[in-house]
Amino acid sequence: MVNTDADQIVVAEAGPHALGDLPPVTYLGGGSEDEAIRSEVCCILESGEQVFQDRALRLRVNMKPWSVPAPSISSC
């Protein structure tokens, strides 16, 4: 779950693991202004991009326009 008013977002991804072992976990953290974070959230959640646009409008802030997707820890 991502609260659209969140100041910090952490995306966690578990990798493959051997039987009886714990999976490796990688984390990507940052604010909603970070393009890589927005990209990850939009891959995971439905309507992600619209949520960020609505938040920017409500808070009267300018979000950097979306460009080529930023590198991420997961693939959509």
C-alpha atoms as one frame of an Amber mdcrd trajectory, in Angstrom:
protein
   0.000   0.000   0.000   1.198   3.493  -0.769  -0.346   6.496   0.909  -0.270
   9.272  -1.682   0.879  11.682   1.025   3.864   9.501   1.936   7.183  11.334
   2.207   9.238   8.138   1.941   8.427   5.034  -0.099  10.338   1.777   0.223
   9.990  -0.882  -2.477  11.177  -4.341  -1.414  11.769  -7.273  -3.746  12.571
 -10.846  -2.741  14.776 -12.830  -5.089  14.941 -16.579  -5.706  16.096 -18.754
  -2.855  17.223 -22.307  -2.235  15.090 -24.713  -0.245  15.509 -23.971   3.446
  17.238 -20.615   2.882  15.846 -17.124   3.088  15.534 -15.185  -0.168  17.778
 -12.202  -0.780  15.840  -8.974  -0.377  16.690  -5.722  -2.149  15.271  -2.327
  -1.271  14.770   0.870  -3.219  13.769   3.928  -1.221  13.019   7.549  -1.918
  10.352  10.184  -2.205   7.457  10.296  -4.613   9.328  12.977  -6.560  11.960
  10.363  -7.493  11.210   9.026 -10.979  12.571   5.532 -10.181  10.260   5.279
  -7.156   7.214   6.461  -9.129   8.041   3.960 -11.848   8.180   1.092  -9.334
   4.918   2.127  -7.683   3.172   2.334 -11.054   4.405  -1.166 -11.947   3.044
  -2.574  -8.701  -0.215  -0.678  -8.249  -3.112   0.035 -10.554  -3.685   3.712
 -11.418  -0.270   4.608 -10.033   0.540   7.421 -12.435  -2.865   9.048 -11.961
  -2.432   8.961  -8.180   0.834  10.893  -8.434  -0.702  13.439 -10.819  -3.670
  13.951  -8.468  -1.300  14.401  -5.511   0.774  17.004  -7.364  -2.382  18.915
  -8.312  -3.755  18.783  -4.751  -0.450  19.947  -3.214   0.123  22.499  -5.989
   3.573  21.165  -6.822   5.161  20.477 -10.170   6.197  16.902 -10.790   8.956
  16.326 -13.299   7.345  15.055 -16.508   7.567  11.326 -17.098  10.284  10.345
 -19.505  11.975   7.071 -20.308  11.358   4.676 -17.396  14.134   4.851 -14.824
  16.190   1.772 -13.951  14.446  -0.275 -11.318  14.866  -3.283  -9.089  12.055
  -5.149 -10.785  10.701  -5.459 -14.266   7.080  -4.744 -15.112
